[in-house]
Amino acid sequence: MELSPQERTQLCQAAKKAAQLAYAPYSKFRVGAAVLGKNKIYEGTNVENASYGLCLCAERSALAYAISQGEREFRAIAVACIDAKDPNNIQLMMPCGACRQWIAELAPNAEIIICGTDHQSFSLEDLLPMAFRLE
């Protein structure tokens, strides 16, 4: 189902709100994500760790929260990088490879919205062509 402009706005507002709660003492790069399930928005934020490999991205945080609440249908994911130094450089705000793989597994049909950019909407195929899948 196509998202309405109001839903896109609500998702970006929720993602920006979540970014304010980030734990990012090392990178100082706060990210928030908002996942739209069947009827509810689930928020997540990045949580860093001194052992960088143990950091948790906002997109995975939001998806894990939604899954833990029983959600299994995802319409959209919004990502807000409130500390991006160059908001015109969309590459600085895209989901990382691990998050793209999570999206491929859990929300393959979700619209992916990068808040605050001109070209703010993507499909999984745009971001991760030929994604790994176990069939």
Stockholm file with secondary structure:
# STOCKHOLM 1.0

chainA/1-135         MELSPQERTQLCQAAKKAAQLAYAPYSKFRVGAAVLGKNKIYEGTNVENASYGLCLCAERSALAYAISQGEREFRAIAVACIDAKDPNNIQLMMPCGACRQWIAELAPNAEIIICGTDHQSFSLEDLLPMAFRLE
#=GR chainA/1-135 SS CCCCHHHHHHHHHHHHHHHTTCBCTTTCCCEEEEEECSSCEEEEECBCCSSGGGCBCHHHHHHHHHHHTTCCCCCEEEEEETTCSCTTCGGGGSCCHHHHHHHHHHCTTCEEEETTSSSCEECHHHHSTTCCCCC
#=GC SS_cons         CCCCHHHHHHHHHHHHHHHTTCBCTTTCCCEEEEEECSSCEEEEECBCCSSGGGCBCHHHHHHHHHHHTTCCCCCEEEEEETTCSCTTCGGGGSCCHHHHHHHHHHCTTCEEEETTSSSCEECHHHHSTTCCCCC
//
